[in-house]
Amino acid sequence: MTAEYDKRKVAEQPQFYGRRRGRKLRPAQELALHQGMEEYALPSAELKASSLDPQQWFPKNCKQMCLEIGFGGGEHLAARASQNPDHGYIGAEPFVNGVASLCRHIKEQHLENIRIWNDDVRLLLPHLASSSLDAVYILFPDPWPKSRHAARRILQPEMLEMLSDKMRVGAELLLASDDPTAKSWLLATACRDDRFTWLANSPSDWRQPPADWPGTRYMRKAEIAGRTSVWFRFCRR
């Protein structure tokens, strides 16, 4: 696709507060990142247009189109893609170490149904066609626990407004966290938006992961630390 993935400049870029780099990548990670982004990065040149059908970025027509916002190390996204080879998956993650990790998963598992946006998802969403997404995952996001940092949390009313336009009626929004602040924020923010319906009927519906949940590294770390995870499933009305 493009070798200039790390030099992309986007006008009117929103304020981004998270990390973009962690530890220096090892040579093998650098190679996986370079090769993976050459093959699976979304073509930034096309994003000058609007109302883009994400199906065009995949070699065959996908039964469903799914977006993960902040995929971390990519374990969840890769597992979903492996379980559902007839679905298309877009992963948005600005953290280069996480992108390198996902590229490794793609190569090792020979996955063809993942495309990567290695920047702020708010720069991607405006270009997608309305009703083009069947599922959106926001899993274990940075909680930004201090009250003065609440505006930095990924799920904001403005984000839900964008998502509601890009998600078809009946599409799933899955939110998950192990942090008390993030749990309350995610649930309250989504419940206040009347374009989404919370699908819980009993406490077990948010205390137990969905039946097709493949797990994540962050969830395992939370379990080891004694933190309890929750899963909030919403439906686009």
Secondary structure by P-SEA (a helix, b strand, c coil): ccccccccccccccccccccccccccaaaaaaaaaaaacccccccccccccccccccccccccbbbbbcccccaaaaaaaaaacccbbbbbbbccaaaaaaaaaaaaaaccccbbbbcccccccccccccccccccccccccccccccccccccccaaaaaaaaaaccccbbbbbbbccaaaaaaaaaaaaaccccccccccccccccccccccccaaaaaaaaabbbbbbbbbbcc
